[in-house]
């Protein structure tokens, strides 16, 4: 296969020979960033441990200083100013001590995040603009987490120390560009921990985890020499000549590649944060082991799930736990997901199908917990094996819809529509 688009392939590793698929723009930007940021991540970890040993109260200052130096050297002063504006604005709004003001401010900023002119005027490369766009999305959630946690705790002040804490948290380097998200109350707990000498076990766990995610990064790079997933998903003319099994393989391959990118990025970044004794989110679970919508949202991106649950879902429920209230709170979560991922049509389709899937799964669980249905299972299905088979049959349509919704998210409207037409043909 030679591809249909110019620039889809590049010379591969000499040891493997041949060509490799370089058409996945996301990974083409992330991989070099991860590689060239290694000295900065090491400096962050070493400096943080030294600061924690002598004066842990200055940790936020260290985090802010290191990230500011990186941004100044690689993206310029204007980029740094643009990244600092949002935390400073939210800190100012926080002084009004109003939850409503925070939500209104958060809504306006979310709208602004969907404007394309925000970084286009900066004198930096498109790749740097792309990284900056991702980082500001993470900074947005960190600002919301800080402000709402501070308001809940009643510890709101206009002190320089608090502002530095917010900036250090928002620009924490290991998670600045590629996540995942640590909620502020968990970050603050880690920030206050005293220095603890490194034990052999701690060193061993750190090195083993780094080696583990290095392996997955190498595996993903090697895979692009043999499985041209990204190039194929953009060449529907070629795919239309293939059989059903080729389509199944490409669909599953898109999911695996997407998952591995986040296993590598979240894995590396969380390992560094855990080395500093922060309670960081785990890397995504293998999508091949997940068949429920709710589990996909819980275990693929734990940081995002915790954010949605704490700041969107639970505040809307308050003391009411009726089914209708739960569905409304869930709808609000998916509206936020749609807006946070930017308001493209393919994101709307993906979010809508996911909300529909979660709702149907929840309704099915409510029916399954009813006395009448459990009596039916016991009388008709008889054995646990038959019950499990029935659950598999009932869950299959949702699994199919889950796969189709993800095709929209992985590859856009064109590929998603193509797979839907193939299914209905």
Number of C-alpha atoms within 10 A of each C-alpha: 7 12 16 14 11 8 11 19 19 13 12 17 13 8 6 11 10 13 18 22 26 21 23 15 10 14 17 13 14 17 15 10 16 18 9 10 14 12 10 16 19 13 13 22 19 13 16 20 21 14 18 21 13 11 13 19 15 17 22 24 17 20 24 20 17 20 22 21 15 15 17 15 10 11 18 16 15 16 20 17 13 15 22 17 11 19 25 16 13 21 23 14 18 23 13 13 18 12 15 10 14 20 14 12 17 19 14 11 15 19 14 12 20 17 11 10 10 13 18 11 10 17 13 15 10 12 15 18 19 14 17 21 19 16 19 20 20 22 26 20 23 22 24 23 22 24 25 21 18 18 19 12 10 10 9 17 15 11 8 9 14 16 17 20 21 24 26 22 28 31 27 22 25 27 24 22 23 20 25 24 26 25 24 23 15 12 18 15 12 17 21 12 13 15 17 11 9 10 9 9 9 12 11 11 14 16 13 13 16 17 13 14 19 15 13 16 20 11 12 18 18 16 15 21 20 13 15 23 22 21 23 21 23 19 14 15 11 13 16 13 9 11 9 13 9 13 16 11 12 19 19 17 17 18 19 16 19 15 17 22 19 20 21 25 23 24 25 24 26 25 25 21 21 15 19 21 17 19 16 25 25 18 24 21 18 15 17 9 9 14 17 16 21 16 14 19 16 15 19 21 20 20 20 22 16 18 19 21 16 16 17 18 21 16 12 18 16 9 8 11 11 9 12 10 15 18 19 13 20 22 20 17 21 20 16 17 17 20 18 18 16 18 16 13 14 24 23 20 19 24 25 17 19 21 21 17 21 22 18 14 18 17 14 13 11 12 13 15 11 10 9 10 13 13 11 12 16 12 10 11 15 11 11 11 10 13 15 12 12 13 12 13 11 13 15 13 12 21 17 13 17 21 18 22 24 23 26 24 19 21 15 19 18 14 20 22 16 16 20 15 10 12 11 6 6
